[in-house]
Amino acid sequence: MTMIPTRDGQAIYAKDWGSGRPVILIHGWPLSADSWDYHAIKIVEAGFRVISYDRRGFGRSTQPYGTYDYDTLSDDLSDVMTACGAEDASIIGFSMGGGEVVRYMSRHAGRHVQQCGLIASVVPYMLKTNDNPNGVDQSVFDGIAKELTEDRPRFFSEFFKDFFGVASHPVSEPYLQWTRSVAMQASLHSTLACANSFATTDFRPELPAINVPTLIVHGTDDQTVPIDASGRAAANAIANAKYEEYEGAPHGLTLTHKEQLADDLIHFLRG
């Protein structure tokens, strides 16, 4: 574990495990690198080096009162890769982390990237507009911001039930408590700012920049990031994409379908 300095003076907490070709795991909102631990161990055991890190504002990274747009976040990814000497890498983003993957490929020209992964990702565009009718209405995001501001712990208590689809998938109360505690490590400012970034950023013009083999995985019962506006749309727009739908899976398939996802990731990485 190490703290990596960024170009604007912040510090990113990173784990660097194993050896072999590097795999960068980017966590979702509002979690931390720890949410990838199960898969990180499996990928290391398969012969790869795994680098996972806490997004600025979250976990153990610094929490500046500043900009949390995807230019800044993809620059952080670039700084992590440079500091770790990661070349011929695979960059895998879950949920909000898919945005960093796409912005890195467009803003940093995919430097040192061999493969991409978009897991239950917000790509290409979350917001409902006239030309994106399958997206989420702005009023939903406004409601999220209001509830977060008024009572973050209460909001997360309900949010993670939908996130993991607990009505259909058994998730222990201790695990739900842990995810709430991780979410509460982030600052309110970074939590709100990142929610605005993933809700309003249109990645559709950037998808041609993804010119490497790409794995896209999405659950058909994702209530957090609707599959028609995200996984299916991304699969139709990205060349060289391998698309996997997990029937009945919720957004938090990194937990509910962790074995299947680990197998699919390793098979893709070896390919």
Residue pairs with C-beta under 8 A, 6 or more apart in sequence:
1 13
1 14
1 15
1 16
2 13
2 14
2 16
3 11
3 12
3 13
3 14
4 11
4 12
4 13
4 14
4 53
4 79
4 80
4 83
4 84
5 11
5 12
5 79
5 83
6 12
6 56
6 75
6 76
6 79
7 75
7 79
8 66
8 72
8 75
10 56
10 61
10 62
10 64
10 76
11 61
11 62
12 53
12 54
12 55
12 56
12 61
12 62
12 76
12 79
12 80
13 33
13 53
13 54
13 59
13 60
13 61
14 33
14 51
14 52
14 53
14 54
14 80
14 83
14 84
15 33
15 40
15 50
15 51
15 52
15 53
16 49
16 50
16 51
16 84
17 40
17 41
17 44
17 49
17 50
17 51
18 43
18 44
18 47
18 48
18 49
18 50
19 49
20 47
20 48
20 49
21 48
21 49
21 88
21 89
21 90
21 114
21 269
22 48
22 49
22 50
22 51
22 81
22 84
22 86
22 87
22 88
22 89
22 90
23 43
23 48
23 49
23 50
23 51
23 89
23 90
23 92
23 269
24 51
24 52
24 53
24 77
24 80
24 81
24 86
24 89
24 90
24 91
24 92
25 33
25 36
25 39
25 40
25 50
25 51
25 52
25 92
25 94
26 52
26 53
26 55
26 77
26 91
26 92
26 93
26 94
26 97
26 98
26 100
26 101
27 33
27 35
27 36
27 52
27 54
27 55
27 58
27 94
27 95
27 97
28 35
28 94
28 95
28 96
28 97
28 120
28 254
29 95
29 96
29 191
29 194
29 195
29 198
30 58
30 156
30 182
30 183
30 186
30 191
30 194
31 58
31 59
31 179
31 182
31 183
32 54
32 55
32 58
32 59
32 60
32 182
32 185
33 52
33 53
33 54
33 59
34 59
34 182
35 94
35 179
35 182
35 254
36 52
36 94
36 254
37 52
38 254
38 258
38 262
39 254
39 258
39 261
39 262
39 265
40 50
40 52
42 262
42 265
42 266
43 50
43 262
43 265
43 266
43 269
44 50
46 266
46 269
46 270
48 269
51 80
51 81
51 84
51 86
53 61
53 80
54 60
54 61
55 61
55 73
55 76
55 96
55 97
55 194
56 62
56 63
56 64
56 68
56 72
56 73
56 76
56 190
57 63
57 64
57 68
57 186
57 187
57 189
57 190
57 191
57 193
57 194
58 185
58 186
58 190
58 194
59 182
59 185
59 186
60 185
63 186
63 187
63 189
63 190
65 187
65 189
66 72
67 193
68 190
68 193
68 194
68 196
68 197
69 197
69 201
70 99
70 100
70 103
70 197
70 201
71 103
71 107
73 99
73 100
73 103
73 197
74 100
74 103
74 104
74 107
74 108
75 107
76 100
77 91
77 100
77 104
78 104
78 108
78 111
80 86
81 89
81 111
81 112
86 112
87 112
88 112
88 114
89 112
89 113
89 114
89 115
90 113
90 114
90 115
90 116
90 117
90 269
91 100
91 101
91 104
91 113
91 115
91 116
91 117
92 101
92 116
92 117
92 119
92 215
92 265
93 99
93 100
93 101
93 117
93 118
93 119
93 121
94 119
94 120
94 121
94 254
95 119
95 120
95 121
95 122
95 198
95 224
95 225
95 251
96 122
96 194
96 197
96 198
97 119
97 121
98 118
98 119
98 121
98 122
98 123
98 234
99 121
99 122
99 123
99 197
99 198
99 201
99 203
101 116
101 117
101 118
101 121
101 123
102 118
102 123
102 124
102 203
102 206
102 207
102 209
102 210
103 203
103 206
104 110
104 113
105 113
105 116
105 206
105 209
105 210
105 211
105 212
106 206
106 209
109 209
110 209
110 210
110 211
110 212
113 212
114 212
114 213
115 212
115 213
115 214
115 215
115 268
115 269
116 210
116 212
116 213
116 214
116 215
117 214
117 215
117 216
117 217
117 265
117 268
118 214
118 215
118 216
118 217
118 231
118 234
119 215
119 216
119 217
119 218
119 253
119 254
119 261
120 217
120 218
120 219
120 222
120 224
120 225
120 230
120 231
120 251
120 252
120 253
120 254
121 216
121 218
121 225
121 230
121 231
121 234
122 198
122 201
122 225
122 230
123 203
123 207
123 230
123 234
124 202
124 203
124 204
124 207
124 230
124 233
124 234
124 237
125 132
125 135
125 201
125 202
125 203
125 204
125 229
125 233
126 135
126 136
126 198
126 199
126 200
126 201
126 225
126 229
126 230
127 135
127 136
127 138
127 141
127 199
127 200
127 202
128 134
128 135
128 136
128 137
128 138
128 229
129 135
132 202
132 229
134 226
134 228
134 229
134 233
135 226
135 229
136 199
136 226
136 229
138 199
141 195
141 196
141 199
141 200
144 155
144 195
145 192
145 195
145 196
147 154
147 155
148 155
148 188
148 191
148 192
148 195
149 188
149 192
152 183
152 184
152 188
152 191
153 180
153 184
156 179
156 180
156 183
156 184
157 176
157 180
160 176
160 179
160 180
160 183
160 252
161 167
161 176
162 223
162 224
162 250
162 251
163 179
163 224
163 250
163 251
163 252
164 171
164 176
164 250
164 251
164 252
164 255
164 256
165 221
165 223
165 249
165 250
165 251
165 252
165 256
166 176
168 221
168 248
168 250
169 250
169 256
171 252
171 255
171 256
175 255
183 191
204 237
207 234
207 237
207 238
208 239
210 238
210 239
210 240
211 239
211 240
212 240
213 240
213 242
213 268
213 271
214 238
214 240
214 241
214 242
215 241
215 242
215 244
215 264
215 265
215 268
216 231
216 234
216 235
216 238
216 241
216 242
216 243
216 244
217 231
217 243
217 244
217 245
217 246
217 253
217 261
217 264
218 225
218 227
218 230
218 231
218 232
218 244
218 245
218 246
218 249
219 227
219 245
219 246
219 248
219 249
219 250
219 251
219 253
219 257
220 227
220 245
220 246
220 247
220 248
220 249
221 248
221 249
221 250
222 230
222 231
222 249
222 250
222 251
222 253
223 250
223 251
224 250
224 251
224 252
225 251
227 245
231 243
231 245
232 243
234 241
235 241
235 243
242 268
244 264
246 253
246 257
246 260
246 261
249 256
249 257
250 256
253 261
254 261
